């Protein structure tokens, strides 16, 4: 089985290039389960990145968000 590199991809409502934050496997699974609620309610959430950095995201400013495997880069909307 190949190694996965999960990441949170955020497309801001103001446009521009997407923001990409690498995640650990456990964090990616947890975030994927509640991502739709964070977007629906415009919540603020602290996300732990794979590099042990905590990023606080205000989902009220996010137009689209998804968790994706960077190993598949180029095969997903928003990633080149």
N, C-alpha and C positions, 0 to 999 in steps of 0.2 A: 504494500500500500504506500502511495507517495505521501510525502509530507504536505500538510496543509498550512497555509498562512492566512488565517482569518483576519479580516479588517472591517472596520466600520467606515462606510462611505457616506458622506453627507453632501447633498446638493443644497446650497443656501438659496433662500427665496430671492435674494438680491442678484443671483447669477454668479458667473465666474467659474473657475475650475473647482471641481469637487475636492473636499477635504478628506483625507484618508488616514485613519488611525489603526495601526496594527493592534490586534487583540490576542490574548491567550485563548486557548480552546474553551475553557470554562466560562470566561467572561463573554465570549462570542455566543455561546449557547444561551446564557442568561439574558443577554441583551436582545437577541433575536426573538425571544419569547415575548418581550414586552415593548418592542420597538413601535409597534402599531399604536399602543396606548400613549407612549411618549409623544408621538406626532399628533395624535388625535386631541390630546389635552394641552399641547404646547408646554410640556413639563420641562423642568430643569433637572438634569441628571449628571452625577459624577461618574465617569467611565475610567476604569483602570486600563491603561495600555500595556502592551507586552513589554515595553521598556520601563515599566514600573513608574510611569508618570500618570497622575490623575488629571483628567481633562473634564471640566464642567461645561456641559453643552445646554444651551437654551433652545429646545426643540421648537419654540414658537417662531424661530427664524430659519427653520429648515423646511425646504419644499419636498425633498425626497431623501430617504435614508434606507440603507440596507446593509446587511452583513454579507460579505463575499469573500471567497477564497482568492487571494492574490496569485496563487499558482495558475489560476485560470484567466489571468489578466488578458484583456483584449477580447474576451468572449462575452462580456457583460456590458449592458448599458452603462454609459458614464465612464468607463475605464478604457484607456487606450493602450 
